[in-house]
Structures are given as C-alpha cells and as structure tokens.
C-alpha cells in the first residue's frame, strides 16, 4: 500500500510554523472530511497547546481533542471545510502531522480517523466522479453487487486489482472506479484524460489503459482542465474522509449492509466477501502471489 501525503495541511503548516523554531512538523498520511460544526465543538483558547493556538490564530478551526496516551494528545482540526487528524506532545511544545504507529507497527491514525471524524455514507460515494465498469453477466442472472475502487493511474496494485475483478464482472459485479492523482507528476494528466472522455467511452478508456499498463505503448494523458482539477479534488477529499490512505482503495457493503473499506491489494480469497459473489477462477500469472 502506498502512503498518501497530507498535502493540504502540510502546505499550510509549513507556511505557518517555519517562523516558530520551537515547533516541529512531521509529514505523512492525509485525512479529512466533510465540514464539522465548530460552534459546538471549538475549544477555549486558554486550554490549547501553543502550536494548536498558533494554527487557530491563522484560521484553522479546532474541532475537538481526543485521548491518545501519556505521550500525545490527538486533535481534529478543520481547514477550508476539511477535517484532519494532528497530534501534540504531552508537554504542549510540538505538533506532529503524520501517521502514528504503535510498537507493533499498527497504524493508529487510521483508527483515529474512523473514530473521531465522521465518515461519508455509501450514498455519498455516488457524488464522486467515477468510471463505471458494468456487470458482464446476462441481465437475468446479474446480481445487485457494486463496489467502489479508488485508484491512481500509476498504481501497479490498482492494475492488479483490476485484473482480479474482471472475473467477478462476468459473475455480476459492477465496479465504479474513482480516479485520484498523487503518485507521480503525470497522475493528474492521466486521470484528466479519462474524466474528459465521454461517459459512454470511459469504461473502454479504462480498460485500454489497464491493459497497456506495463507496456507504455499508448499515451493516456492530457492536461487537466479546471473542471478536472475540481473533480479530482472532490475524489481525493472523499478518499481521505473515508480514512483510506493508499490505492487501491476498496469500498463495499458487507452482508449486514455496513460500509467497509480497505487500502492495498487484497488476497484473492477475500474477494467473495467483498463482492458478495461466489469465488471466481483467476488465471493471470501476476495474481498468483495473492492466492
């Protein structure tokens, strides 16, 4: 799984904290969400650590504090309608923006995002700018199985996920691919090319780009328009607010109808649970390591 940089807050905190020699900032994973209600949760000035107070003075809304442990405090902050997780040290001297790992290497930040930042609903995913790969099953046998996939056009594991899902499309799965752009400088151009393609041609474009992923035989990029940039930002905001820190990012409903998320390439035996369909055969040699 590729870590996604917390670009918006990182740029802001760099500009705000360079003048403060006693503060440090560690960059890493992004997280943000829909606007919060600052009037209900904003903390009083006198209880804020100095770095948090400084950010507040520069325009950030401090939504809430939450417990982390003896050494750190957790904070949800809001900037331009985006909720994010940051941490301060127990002595209130330093602010940390990044992924928090425990002694076993577990990503605690992802859990904090899910616990303290309200996540979008399944219906909210329909507001994203996605490319639909429809079910290939006959209408009489096609089930109502749909998943969403966040992907970067330069992500090799997204290519593998696409390969792994093709047999499930034959069995009745609809896949909605949500493009984001962060891995390479031309990721945005490749995403813009597919978003600019007429709707009825987007699935064909996606398939061609996936098939040519390891060949570089075709150029699937174009400069993004302002509309493309806004579409990609909307998609990125949604991915971050779901706490998905890398691509491919899987979103599905379990048997109980609860939304589930996962980042990274999944093992093939997990796909029946994700798709809600019977296990399908895979013959692609590149997928054998995921058995």
C-alpha positions in Angstrom: 0.0 0.0 0.0 1.3 3.4 -1.0 1.0 6.1 1.7 -0.9 9.3 0.6 0.7 12.6 1.6 -1.4 15.0 3.6 -0.8 17.8 1.1 -3.3 20.4 2.1 -2.4 20.6 5.8 1.2 20.0 5.1 1.5 23.1 2.9 -0.4 25.2 5.4 1.5 24.0 8.5 4.9 24.6 6.7 3.9 28.2 6.0 2.6 28.7 9.5 5.3 27.0 11.5 8.5 27.9 9.8 8.7 31.0 11.9 8.4 29.0 15.1 11.8 27.4 15.9 10.4 25.5 18.9 7.8 23.6 16.9 8.2 20.6 14.6 6.1 19.2 11.9 6.2 15.6 10.6 4.6 15.0 7.2 2.8 11.8 6.1 -0.7 10.5 5.7 -3.8 12.7 4.9 -7.2 12.6 6.4 -10.1 15.0 6.0 -13.8 15.0 5.8 -17.0 17.0 5.4 -17.3 20.3 7.3 -17.8 19.9 11.0 -19.8 22.1 13.4 -17.2 24.4 15.0 -19.7 26.3 17.0 -20.5 23.2 19.0 -17.0 21.8 19.5 -14.5 24.6 19.3 -12.2 24.6 22.3 -11.5 27.6 24.5 -8.3 29.5 23.8 -6.6 29.1 27.1 -6.6 25.3 27.1 -4.9 24.9 23.7 -1.2 24.0 23.3 0.9 26.8 21.8 1.2 25.1 18.3 -2.5 24.5 18.1 -3.2 28.0 19.3 -0.9 29.4 16.6 -2.7 27.4 13.9 -6.1 28.6 15.3 -4.9 32.2 15.0 -4.0 31.6 11.4 -7.5 30.3 10.5 -7.8 26.7 11.4 -10.8 25.6 13.4 -10.0 23.3 16.3 -12.9 20.8 16.4 -12.0 18.5 19.3 -9.3 16.9 21.4 -9.2 13.2 21.9 -7.1 10.9 24.1 -4.1 9.0 22.6 -1.9 8.1 25.5 0.5 9.5 28.1 2.9 11.0 25.5 0.5 12.5 23.0 -2.8 14.4 22.6 -4.9 13.9 19.5 -6.8 16.7 17.7 -9.3 17.0 14.9 -8.8 20.3 13.1 -10.7 21.8 10.2 -9.3 23.8 7.4 -11.4 25.0 4.5 -14.1 22.5 5.3 -11.8 19.5 5.7 -11.4 17.6 9.0 -7.9 16.3 9.7 -6.0 14.5 12.5 -2.9 16.0 14.1 -1.1 15.3 17.4 0.7 17.4 20.1 3.2 16.2 22.6 2.3 15.9 26.3 4.5 19.0 27.1 2.5 21.0 24.5 5.7 22.1 22.7 5.4 20.2 19.4 2.8 19.5 16.8 3.0 16.3 14.6 1.2 15.8 11.4 1.5 12.2 10.2 0.9 8.5 10.7 1.1 7.3 14.3 2.3 3.7 14.7 2.4 1.6 17.8 5.2 -0.7 18.9 3.9 -3.4 16.6 3.7 -1.2 13.6 -0.1 -0.8 13.6 -1.5 2.3 12.0 -3.2 4.1 14.9 -4.0 7.2 12.8 -6.4 5.2 10.6 -8.4 4.1 13.7 -8.4 7.7 15.0 -9.8 8.9 11.7 -12.6 6.4 11.8 -13.4 7.1 15.5 -13.2 10.8 15.6 -14.0 12.0 12.0 -17.5 11.2 10.8 -17.2 9.2 7.6 -19.3 9.7 4.4 -22.2 7.3 3.8 -22.4 4.8 1.0 -24.8 7.2 -0.8 -22.1 9.9 -0.7 -19.9 7.8 -2.9 -22.4 8.4 -5.7 -21.5 12.1 -5.7 -17.9 11.3 -6.7 -16.6 11.3 -10.3 -16.3 7.7 -11.1 -15.9 5.4 -14.2 -18.4 2.6 -14.3 -17.4 -0.9 -15.4 -20.8 -2.6 -15.7 -21.6 -6.2 -14.9 -21.0 -8.5 -17.8 -23.5 -11.1 -16.6 -26.7 -11.6 -18.5 -29.5 -9.4 -17.2 -31.4 -12.4 -16.0 -28.6 -13.6 -13.7 -26.8 -10.3 -12.8 -27.0 -9.6 -9.1 -27.1 -6.2 -7.4 -23.4 -6.2 -6.5 -21.5 -3.0 -6.6 -18.1 -1.8 -5.2 -16.2 1.4 -5.4 -12.4 1.5 -6.1 -10.2 4.5 -5.6 -7.2 4.2 -8.0 -4.2 6.2 -9.3 -3.4 5.6 -12.9 0.2 5.0 -12.0 -0.5 2.5 -9.2 0.6 -1.1 -10.1 -1.5 -2.6 -7.5 -4.6 -0.9 -8.9 -3.8 -2.7 -12.2 -3.6 -6.0 -10.3 -6.9 -5.2 -8.6 -8.5 -4.5 -12.0 -7.3 -7.9 -13.2 -8.6 -9.6 -10.1 -12.1 -8.1 -10.5 -12.7 -8.9 -14.2 -13.9 -12.5 -13.5 -16.3 -11.0 -10.9 -17.8 -8.7 -13.5 -18.6 -11.8 -15.5 -20.4 -13.1 -12.4 -22.5 -9.9 -12.0 -20.3 -7.3 -10.3 -20.4 -3.6 -11.2 -17.2 -1.7 -10.4 -17.1 2.0 -10.0 -13.5 3.3 -10.3 -12.9 6.7 -8.6 -9.7 8.3 -10.0 -7.3 10.2 -7.7 -3.9 11.6 -8.5 -0.9 11.7 -6.2 1.7 9.1 -7.0 3.5 10.7 -9.9 3.6 14.1 -11.7 1.6 12.8 -14.6 -1.1 11.0 -12.5 -3.3 14.1 -12.8 -2.9 14.2 -16.5 -3.9 10.5 -16.9 -6.9 11.0 -14.6 -7.9 14.1 -16.6 -7.8 12.2 -19.8 -10.3 9.6 -18.6 -12.6 12.1 -16.9 -12.7 14.2 -20.1 -13.7 11.1 -22.1 -17.5 10.9 -22.9 -19.3 8.8 -20.3 -20.2 6.1 -22.8 -16.5 5.7 -23.7 -14.9 5.9 -20.2 -15.0 2.2 -19.4 -13.4 1.4 -22.8 -10.7 4.0 -22.0 -10.1 2.5 -18.5 -9.8 -1.0 -20.0 -7.3 0.2 -22.6 -5.2 2.0 -20.1 -5.2 -1.0 -17.7 -4.2 -3.4 -20.5 -1.4 -1.1 -21.6 -0.2 -0.5 -18.0 3.1 -2.4 -18.3 3.8 -1.7 -22.0 3.8 2.1 -22.3 2.6 1.7 -25.9 -0.1 4.4 -25.6 -0.2 7.8 -24.1 -3.4 8.1 -21.9 -2.7 11.6 -20.6 -3.8 15.2 -21.3 -3.5 18.5 -19.4 -6.3 18.8 -16.8 -9.0 21.5 -17.1 -10.2 23.4 -14.1 -13.2 21.2 -14.1 -10.9 18.1 -14.0 -8.9 19.6 -11.1 -12.1 20.1 -9.1 -13.3 16.6 -9.9 -10.1 15.1 -8.7 -10.0 17.2 -5.6 -13.6 16.0 -4.8 -12.5 12.4 -5.2 -9.4 12.9 -3.1 -11.4 14.6 -0.3 -13.8 11.6 -0.3 -10.9 9.1 -0.2 -9.3 10.9 2.7 -12.5 11.3 4.6 -13.0 7.6 4.4 -9.6 7.1 6.1 -8.2 5.3 3.0 -4.5 6.1 3.0 -3.4 4.5 -0.3 -4.5 2.9 -3.5 -6.2 0.7 -4.5 -8.9 1.8 -2.0 -11.8 -0.7 -1.7 -15.2 0.3 -0.5 -18.1 -2.2 -0.3 -21.1 -3.2 1.8 -21.0 -6.3 3.9 -23.8 -8.8 4.3 -25.3 -6.6 7.1 -25.2 -3.6 4.8 -22.4 -1.8 6.7 -19.8 0.0 4.6 -16.3 -1.5 4.7 -13.0 0.0 3.5 -9.6 -1.4 2.8 -6.5 0.0 1.2 -4.0 -2.0 -0.8 -4.2 -5.2 -2.9 -6.4 -7.8 -1.3 -5.8 -11.6 -1.2 -7.9 -13.3 -3.8 -9.8 -15.4 -1.1 -11.2 -12.2 0.3 -12.9 -11.1 -2.9 -16.1 -13.2 -2.5 -16.7 -11.4 0.8 -16.0 -8.0 -0.8 -18.1 -8.6 -3.9 -20.8 -10.7 -2.4 -20.4 -13.2 -5.2 -19.1 -16.8 -5.4 -15.3 -17.2 -5.7 -14.1 -16.9 -9.3 -11.1 -18.5 -11.0 -8.0 -16.5 -11.8 -5.5 -17.5 -14.5 -3.4 -14.4 -14.6 0.2 -15.3 -13.5 0.7 -11.9 -11.9 -2.1 -12.7 -9.4 -0.8 -16.0 -8.2 1.1 -14.4 -5.3 -2.2 -13.1 -3.9 -3.7 -16.6 -3.6 
